[in-house]
Amino acid sequence: MANNSDRAGDIAVMIVDDHEVVRRGIAEVVDRSEGMSVVAEAGSVAEGIRRATLVRPQVVLVDLQLPDGTGIDLMHALREQLPETRSVVLTSFDDDDALAAALEAGAAAYLLKSVRGAEIADVIKSVNAGRTLLDERTVTRRRADHDDPTVDLTPSERKVLDLIGEGMSNREIAERLGVAEKTVKNHITSLLSKMGLQRRTQVAAWVAGRKHSAWRSEPGD
């Protein structure tokens, strides 16, 4: 085990996450790993920028959702102010848009919080050594593997999809769109086929899942 009091010989790691319990868990993993130690923690974008400029960490582990913005905002700021510092996204959101945004912001790696502690340590070491584990090919490949099932829907079918997600009945959708209820049923039959689903309830569940998986903060941030 590394002597974590010998900070001069360790990789200096900073953790930015708004949940203290999560930060402490990640910090324990880092501090128990050979050759690295936590030099600072923060719970917001502003605090992360302030502390990073003071301690100048070599690697920053960044959550995506923060109370005053996103981890993407933080990484953009760090790239401007501390270009030598390398960023690793550590999040619970397996989201292709977030992955692409992280790449554009200069992230060197993208990890899910379900990852094992040993892998976090390995990624920190690799990133600190100059490796980049996140690249355009990764994003493109993932997007090809996670095609949007609504890509072939017509504008009318997309409207029906959204209204199903709002909990509306076929009759209510027909009234909202000013069409016959049979037309709505035809749209639903078509969108089910295009999305590879069998039942209307699956459509509602899919829309709800998309809303809950959004990694960005709610409007107003």
Phi and psi restraints in degrees (value plus and minus 20) as a CYANA .aco file:
   2 ALA   PHI     -97.3   -57.3
   2 ALA   PSI     129.5   169.5
   3 ASN   PHI    -103.8   -63.8
   3 ASN   PSI      80.2   120.2
   4 ASN   PHI     -90.8   -50.8
   4 ASN   PSI     -29.3    10.7
   5 SER   PHI     -97.8   -57.8
   5 SER   PSI     -37.4     2.6
   6 ASP   PHI    -108.1   -68.1
   6 ASP   PSI      52.1    92.1
   7 ARG   PHI     -83.0   -43.0
   7 ARG   PSI     -47.8    -7.8
   8 ALA   PHI     -82.7   -42.7
   8 ALA   PSI     -50.0   -10.0
   9 GLY   PHI    -115.1   -75.1
   9 GLY   PSI     -26.4    13.6
  10 ASP   PHI    -116.6   -76.6
  10 ASP   PSI     137.6   177.6
  11 ILE   PHI     -91.8   -51.8
  11 ILE   PSI     103.9   143.9
  12 ALA   PHI    -101.6   -61.6
  12 ALA   PSI      96.2   136.2
  13 VAL   PHI    -135.1   -95.1
  13 VAL   PSI     118.4   158.4
  14 MET   PHI    -139.8   -99.8
  14 MET   PSI     121.9   161.9
  15 ILE   PHI    -137.5   -97.5
  15 ILE   PSI     107.0   147.0
  16 VAL   PHI    -140.8  -100.8
  16 VAL   PSI      88.2   128.2
  17 ASP   PHI    -175.7  -135.7
  17 ASP   PSI     118.8   158.8
  18 ASP   PHI    -102.6   -62.6
  18 ASP   PSI     -23.1    16.9
  19 HIS   PHI    -123.0   -83.0
  19 HIS   PSI      94.6   134.6
  20 GLU   PHI     -81.2   -41.2
  20 GLU   PSI     -59.1   -19.1
  21 VAL   PHI     -82.4   -42.4
  21 VAL   PSI     -60.9   -20.9
  22 VAL   PHI     -85.2   -45.2
  22 VAL   PSI     -64.7   -24.7
  23 ARG   PHI     -78.8   -38.8
  23 ARG   PSI     -64.1   -24.1
  24 ARG   PHI     -85.7   -45.7
  24 ARG   PSI     -57.6   -17.6
  25 GLY   PHI     -84.6   -44.6
  25 GLY   PSI     -62.8   -22.8
  26 ILE   PHI     -87.4   -47.4
  26 ILE   PSI     -61.1   -21.1
  27 ALA   PHI     -81.1   -41.1
  27 ALA   PSI     -58.1   -18.1
  28 GLU   PHI     -84.7   -44.7
  28 GLU   PSI     -61.4   -21.4
  29 VAL   PHI     -81.3   -41.3
  29 VAL   PSI     -66.1   -26.1
  30 VAL   PHI     -85.7   -45.7
  30 VAL   PSI     -67.9   -27.9
  31 ASP   PHI     -86.8   -46.8
  31 ASP   PSI     -44.5    -4.5
  32 ARG   PHI    -105.2   -65.2
  32 ARG   PSI     -29.1    10.9
  33 SER   PHI    -108.9   -68.9
  33 SER   PSI     120.7   160.7
  34 GLU   PHI     -86.8   -46.8
  34 GLU   PSI     113.4   153.4
  35 GLY   PHI      64.5   104.5
  35 GLY   PSI      -6.4    33.6
  36 MET   PHI    -170.5  -130.5
  36 MET   PSI     135.0   175.0
  37 SER   PHI    -173.9  -133.9
  37 SER   PSI     134.0   174.0
  38 VAL   PHI    -103.6   -63.6
  38 VAL   PSI     104.2   144.2
  39 VAL   PHI    -124.8   -84.8
  39 VAL   PSI     -34.5     5.5
  40 ALA   PHI    -185.5  -145.5
  40 ALA   PSI     135.8   175.8
  41 GLU   PHI    -153.1  -113.1
  41 GLU   PSI     134.3   174.3
  42 ALA   PHI    -171.4  -131.4
  42 ALA   PSI     136.1   176.1
  43 GLY   PHI    -138.2   -98.2
  43 GLY   PSI     -12.0    28.0
  44 SER   PHI    -174.0  -134.0
  44 SER   PSI     149.9   189.9
  45 VAL   PHI     -83.4   -43.4
  45 VAL   PSI     -69.4   -29.4
  46 ALA   PHI     -81.9   -41.9
  46 ALA   PSI     -64.9   -24.9
  47 GLU   PHI     -86.3   -46.3
  47 GLU   PSI     -57.0   -17.0
  48 GLY   PHI     -83.7   -43.7
  48 GLY   PSI     -63.2   -23.2
  49 ILE   PHI     -84.7   -44.7
  49 ILE   PSI     -65.1   -25.1
  50 ARG   PHI     -82.0   -42.0
  50 ARG   PSI     -67.8   -27.8
  51 ARG   PHI     -91.6   -51.6
  51 ARG   PSI     -55.6   -15.6
  52 ALA   PHI     -83.6   -43.6
  52 ALA   PSI     -59.8   -19.8
  53 THR   PHI     -88.2   -48.2
  53 THR   PSI     -42.8    -2.8
  54 LEU   PHI    -102.0   -62.0
  54 LEU   PSI     -65.3   -25.3
  55 VAL   PHI    -118.1   -78.1
  55 VAL   PSI     -35.2     4.8
  56 ARG   PHI      28.9    68.9
  56 ARG   PSI      45.3    85.3
  57 PRO   PHI     -87.3   -47.3
  57 PRO   PSI     135.5   175.5
  58 GLN   PHI    -102.9   -62.9
  58 GLN   PSI     -55.4   -15.4
  59 VAL   PHI    -154.3  -114.3
  59 VAL   PSI     114.8   154.8
  60 VAL   PHI    -137.9   -97.9
  60 VAL   PSI     107.0   147.0
  61 LEU   PHI    -113.6   -73.6
  61 LEU   PSI     100.5   140.5
  62 VAL   PHI    -142.0  -102.0
  62 VAL   PSI     106.5   146.5
  63 ASP   PHI     -99.3   -59.3
  63 ASP   PSI     138.0   178.0
  64 LEU   PHI    -103.7   -63.7
  64 LEU   PSI     -59.7   -19.7
  65 GLN   PHI    -117.3   -77.3
  65 GLN   PSI      98.2   138.2
  66 LEU   PHI    -149.3  -109.3
  66 LEU   PSI     135.0   175.0
  67 PRO   PHI     -84.2   -44.2
  67 PRO   PSI     -45.1    -5.1
  68 ASP   PHI    -135.4   -95.4
  68 ASP   PSI       1.8    41.8
  69 GLY   PHI     134.3   174.3
  69 GLY   PSI    -167.9  -127.9
  70 THR   PHI    -149.4  -109.4
  70 THR   PSI     145.3   185.3
  71 GLY   PHI     -82.1   -42.1
  71 GLY   PSI     -46.4    -6.4
  72 ILE   PHI     -83.7   -43.7
  72 ILE   PSI     -63.1   -23.1
  73 ASP   PHI     -78.3   -38.3
  73 ASP   PSI     -64.6   -24.6
  74 LEU   PHI     -82.9   -42.9
  74 LEU   PSI     -64.1   -24.1
  75 MET   PHI     -85.3   -45.3
  75 MET   PSI     -57.4   -17.4
  76 HIS   PHI     -80.3   -40.3
  76 HIS   PSI     -64.0   -24.0
  77 ALA   PHI     -85.5   -45.5
  77 ALA   PSI     -62.2   -22.2
  78 LEU   PHI     -86.5   -46.5
  78 LEU   PSI     -55.8   -15.8
  79 ARG   PHI     -84.8   -44.8
  79 ARG   PSI     -52.3   -12.3
  80 GLU   PHI     -94.9   -54.9
  80 GLU   PSI     -66.0   -26.0
  81 GLN   PHI    -110.5   -70.5
  81 GLN   PSI     -51.8   -11.8
  82 LEU   PHI    -153.3  -113.3
  82 LEU   PSI      51.7    91.7
  83 PRO   PHI     -81.0   -41.0
  83 PRO   PSI     -41.3    -1.3
  84 GLU   PHI    -101.1   -61.1
  84 GLU   PSI     -38.8     1.2
  85 THR   PHI     -94.7   -54.7
  85 THR   PSI     115.6   155.6
  86 ARG   PHI    -127.2   -87.2
  86 ARG   PSI     119.8   159.8
  87 SER   PHI    -129.8   -89.8
  87 SER   PSI     120.5   160.5
  88 VAL   PHI    -146.8  -106.8
  88 VAL   PSI     103.2   143.2
  89 VAL   PHI     -98.4   -58.4
  89 VAL   PSI     110.2   150.2
  90 LEU   PHI    -149.2  -109.2
  90 LEU   PSI      84.0   124.0
  91 THR   PHI    -161.7  -121.7
  91 THR   PSI     148.6   188.6
  92 SER   PHI    -117.9   -77.9
  92 SER   PSI     -21.4    18.6
  93 PHE   PHI    -118.5   -78.5
  93 PHE   PSI      90.5   130.5
  94 ASP   PHI    -110.0   -70.0
  94 ASP   PSI      56.3    96.3
  95 ASP   PHI    -144.6  -104.6
  95 ASP   PSI     106.3   146.3
  96 ASP   PHI     -86.0   -46.0
  96 ASP   PSI     -56.9   -16.9
  97 ASP   PHI     -84.8   -44.8
  97 ASP   PSI     -60.3   -20.3
  98 ALA   PHI     -84.8   -44.8
  98 ALA   PSI     -60.0   -20.0
  99 LEU   PHI     -80.6   -40.6
  99 LEU   PSI     -65.2   -25.2
 100 ALA   PHI     -85.5   -45.5
 100 ALA   PSI     -60.5   -20.5
 101 ALA   PHI     -84.9   -44.9
 101 ALA   PSI     -58.5   -18.5
 102 ALA   PHI     -83.9   -43.9
 102 ALA   PSI     -61.4   -21.4
 103 LEU   PHI     -80.9   -40.9
 103 LEU   PSI     -65.6   -25.6
 104 GLU   PHI     -84.6   -44.6
 104 GLU   PSI     -51.0   -11.0
 105 ALA   PHI    -101.6   -61.6
 105 ALA   PSI     -25.4    14.6
 106 GLY   PHI      79.2   119.2
 106 GLY   PSI      -6.7    33.3
 107 ALA   PHI     -82.6   -42.6
 107 ALA   PSI     120.7   160.7
 108 ALA   PHI    -112.0   -72.0
 108 ALA   PSI     -37.1     2.9
 109 ALA   PHI    -179.0  -139.0
 109 ALA   PSI     140.8   180.8
 110 TYR   PHI    -157.0  -117.0
 110 TYR   PSI      92.6   132.6
 111 LEU   PHI    -140.5  -100.5
 111 LEU   PSI     126.3   166.3
 112 LEU   PHI    -111.4   -71.4
 112 LEU   PSI     129.1   169.1
 113 LYS   PHI     -87.6   -47.6
 113 LYS   PSI     -31.6     8.4
 114 SER   PHI     -98.1   -58.1
 114 SER   PSI     -23.6    16.4
 115 VAL   PHI     -87.6   -47.6
 115 VAL   PSI     133.0   173.0
 116 ARG   PHI     -94.2   -54.2
 116 ARG   PSI     131.3   171.3
 117 GLY   PHI     -77.6   -37.6
 117 GLY   PSI     -58.4   -18.4
 118 ALA   PHI     -82.7   -42.7
 118 ALA   PSI     -53.7   -13.7
 119 GLU   PHI     -91.8   -51.8
 119 GLU   PSI     -55.7   -15.7
 120 ILE   PHI     -78.6   -38.6
 120 ILE   PSI     -66.7   -26.7
 121 ALA   PHI     -82.3   -42.3
 121 ALA   PSI     -62.2   -22.2
 122 ASP   PHI     -83.0   -43.0
 122 ASP   PSI     -61.2   -21.2
 123 VAL   PHI     -86.3   -46.3
 123 VAL   PSI     -61.9   -21.9
 124 ILE   PHI     -77.9   -37.9
 124 ILE   PSI     -65.6   -25.6
 125 LYS   PHI     -83.6   -43.6
 125 LYS   PSI     -63.8   -23.8
 126 SER   PHI     -84.7   -44.7
 126 SER   PSI     -64.8   -24.8
 127 VAL   PHI     -85.4   -45.4
 127 VAL   PSI     -61.8   -21.8
 128 ASN   PHI     -84.5   -44.5
 128 ASN   PSI     -48.5    -8.5
 129 ALA   PHI    -100.4   -60.4
 129 ALA   PSI     -20.1    19.9
 130 GLY   PHI      84.9   124.9
 130 GLY   PSI     -21.5    18.5
 131 ARG   PHI     -99.9   -59.9
 131 ARG   PSI     128.6   168.6
 132 THR   PHI    -136.6   -96.6
 132 THR   PSI     100.2   140.2
 133 LEU   PHI    -119.1   -79.1
 133 LEU   PSI     -19.3    20.7
 134 LEU   PHI    -144.8  -104.8
 134 LEU   PSI     101.4   141.4
 135 ASP   PHI    -161.6  -121.6
 135 ASP   PSI     155.1   195.1
 136 GLU   PHI     -80.7   -40.7
 136 GLU   PSI     -53.6   -13.6
 137 ARG   PHI     -84.6   -44.6
 137 ARG   PSI     -57.6   -17.6
 138 THR   PHI     -81.8   -41.8
 138 THR   PSI     -66.8   -26.8
 139 VAL   PHI     -83.0   -43.0
 139 VAL   PSI     -66.5   -26.5
 140 THR   PHI     -82.8   -42.8
 140 THR   PSI     -62.5   -22.5
 141 ARG   PHI     -84.9   -44.9
 141 ARG   PSI     -63.7   -23.7
 142 ARG   PHI     -82.6   -42.6
 142 ARG   PSI     -61.9   -21.9
 143 ARG   PHI     -86.0   -46.0
 143 ARG   PSI     -53.9   -13.9
 144 ALA   PHI     -87.8   -47.8
 144 ALA   PSI     -53.2   -13.2
 145 ASP   PHI    -100.0   -60.0
 145 ASP   PSI     -38.5     1.5
 146 HIS   PHI    -142.4  -102.4
 146 HIS   PSI      36.0    76.0
 147 ASP   PHI     -78.0   -38.0
 147 ASP   PSI     122.6   162.6
 148 ASP   PHI     -89.9   -49.9
 148 ASP   PSI      98.1   138.1
 149 PRO   PHI     -89.6   -49.6
 149 PRO   PSI     -29.4    10.6
 150 THR   PHI    -117.0   -77.0
 150 THR   PSI     -15.4    24.6
 151 VAL   PHI     -80.0   -40.0
 151 VAL   PSI     -50.2   -10.2
 152 ASP   PHI    -116.4   -76.4
 152 ASP   PSI     -15.9    24.1
 153 LEU   PHI     -92.3   -52.3
 153 LEU   PSI     124.7   164.7
 154 THR   PHI     -97.0   -57.0
 154 THR   PSI     143.9   183.9
 155 PRO   PHI     -75.0   -35.0
 155 PRO   PSI     -59.4   -19.4
 156 SER   PHI     -86.0   -46.0
 156 SER   PSI     -60.7   -20.7
 157 GLU   PHI     -86.7   -46.7
 157 GLU   PSI     -55.0   -15.0
 158 ARG   PHI     -85.5   -45.5
 158 ARG   PSI     -58.3   -18.3
 159 LYS   PHI     -83.5   -43.5
 159 LYS   PSI     -64.0   -24.0
 160 VAL   PHI     -81.6   -41.6
 160 VAL   PSI     -62.7   -22.7
 161 LEU   PHI     -76.7   -36.7
 161 LEU   PSI     -68.5   -28.5
 162 ASP   PHI     -82.3   -42.3
 162 ASP   PSI     -60.0   -20.0
 163 LEU   PHI     -92.1   -52.1
 163 LEU   PSI     -53.2   -13.2
 164 ILE   PHI     -81.6   -41.6
 164 ILE   PSI     -61.5   -21.5
 165 GLY   PHI     -83.1   -43.1
 165 GLY   PSI     -45.0    -5.0
 166 GLU   PHI    -103.9   -63.9
 166 GLU   PSI     -21.0    19.0
 167 GLY   PHI      68.7   108.7
 167 GLY   PSI      -6.1    33.9
 168 MET   PHI     -97.7   -57.7
 168 MET   PSI     127.8   167.8
 169 SER   PHI    -100.8   -60.8
 169 SER   PSI     148.7   188.7
 170 ASN   PHI     -79.0   -39.0
 170 ASN   PSI     -59.9   -19.9
 171 ARG   PHI     -84.2   -44.2
 171 ARG   PSI     -63.7   -23.7
 172 GLU   PHI     -84.0   -44.0
 172 GLU   PSI     -59.3   -19.3
 173 ILE   PHI     -84.0   -44.0
 173 ILE   PSI     -62.3   -22.3
 174 ALA   PHI     -80.5   -40.5
 174 ALA   PSI     -62.6   -22.6
 175 GLU   PHI     -86.1   -46.1
 175 GLU   PSI     -62.0   -22.0
 176 ARG   PHI     -83.1   -43.1
 176 ARG   PSI     -61.9   -21.9
 177 LEU   PHI    -109.8   -69.8
 177 LEU   PSI     -30.2     9.8
 178 GLY   PHI      50.8    90.8
 178 GLY   PSI      16.4    56.4
 179 VAL   PHI    -147.6  -107.6
 179 VAL   PSI     151.8   191.8
 180 ALA   PHI     -93.3   -53.3
 180 ALA   PSI     130.0   170.0
 181 GLU   PHI     -81.0   -41.0
 181 GLU   PSI     -53.4   -13.4
 182 LYS   PHI     -82.9   -42.9
 182 LYS   PSI     -55.1   -15.1
 183 THR   PHI     -83.8   -43.8
 183 THR   PSI     -61.3   -21.3
 184 VAL   PHI     -81.6   -41.6
 184 VAL   PSI     -64.5   -24.5
 185 LYS   PHI     -80.8   -40.8
 185 LYS   PSI     -59.0   -19.0
 186 ASN   PHI     -84.3   -44.3
 186 ASN   PSI     -61.3   -21.3
 187 HIS   PHI     -81.3   -41.3
 187 HIS   PSI     -62.0   -22.0
 188 ILE   PHI     -85.6   -45.6
 188 ILE   PSI     -62.9   -22.9
 189 THR   PHI     -78.3   -38.3
 189 THR   PSI     -63.0   -23.0
 190 SER   PHI     -87.6   -47.6
 190 SER   PSI     -65.9   -25.9
 191 LEU   PHI     -89.7   -49.7
 191 LEU   PSI     -51.8   -11.8
 192 LEU   PHI     -80.9   -40.9
 192 LEU   PSI     -64.6   -24.6
 193 SER   PHI     -83.3   -43.3
 193 SER   PSI     -65.0   -25.0
 194 LYS   PHI     -87.1   -47.1
 194 LYS   PSI     -53.3   -13.3
 195 MET   PHI    -109.0   -69.0
 195 MET   PSI     -25.9    14.1
 196 GLY   PHI      53.5    93.5
 196 GLY   PSI       9.4    49.4
 197 LEU   PHI    -130.5   -90.5
 197 LEU   PSI     143.9   183.9
 198 GLN   PHI    -130.6   -90.6
 198 GLN   PSI     -49.7    -9.7
 199 ARG   PHI    -150.4  -110.4
 199 ARG   PSI     134.7   174.7
 200 ARG   PHI     -79.4   -39.4
 200 ARG   PSI     -57.7   -17.7
 201 THR   PHI     -83.2   -43.2
 201 THR   PSI     -50.1   -10.1
 202 GLN   PHI     -87.5   -47.5
 202 GLN   PSI     -54.0   -14.0
 203 VAL   PHI     -84.4   -44.4
 203 VAL   PSI     -66.7   -26.7
 204 ALA   PHI     -80.0   -40.0
 204 ALA   PSI     -61.2   -21.2
 205 ALA   PHI     -86.5   -46.5
 205 ALA   PSI     -58.0   -18.0
 206 TRP   PHI     -84.6   -44.6
 206 TRP   PSI     -65.0   -25.0
 207 VAL   PHI     -82.6   -42.6
 207 VAL   PSI     -63.4   -23.4
 208 ALA   PHI     -82.6   -42.6
 208 ALA   PSI     -60.1   -20.1
 209 GLY   PHI     -83.6   -43.6
 209 GLY   PSI     -58.7   -18.7
 210 ARG   PHI     -83.9   -43.9
 210 ARG   PSI     -60.3   -20.3
 211 LYS   PHI     -85.4   -45.4
 211 LYS   PSI     -60.4   -20.4
 212 HIS   PHI     -97.9   -57.9
 212 HIS   PSI     -36.9     3.1
 213 SER   PHI    -112.6   -72.6
 213 SER   PSI     -22.4    17.6
 214 ALA   PHI     -80.9   -40.9
 214 ALA   PSI     106.5   146.5
 215 TRP   PHI    -105.7   -65.7
 215 TRP   PSI     -43.5    -3.5
 216 ARG   PHI     -95.1   -55.1
 216 ARG   PSI     135.0   175.0
 217 SER   PHI     -86.5   -46.5
 217 SER   PSI     142.7   182.7
 218 GLU   PHI     -84.5   -44.5
 218 GLU   PSI     133.0   173.0
 219 PRO   PHI     -72.7   -32.7
 219 PRO   PSI     121.8   161.8
 220 GLY   PHI      93.8   133.8
 220 GLY   PSI     -33.3     6.7
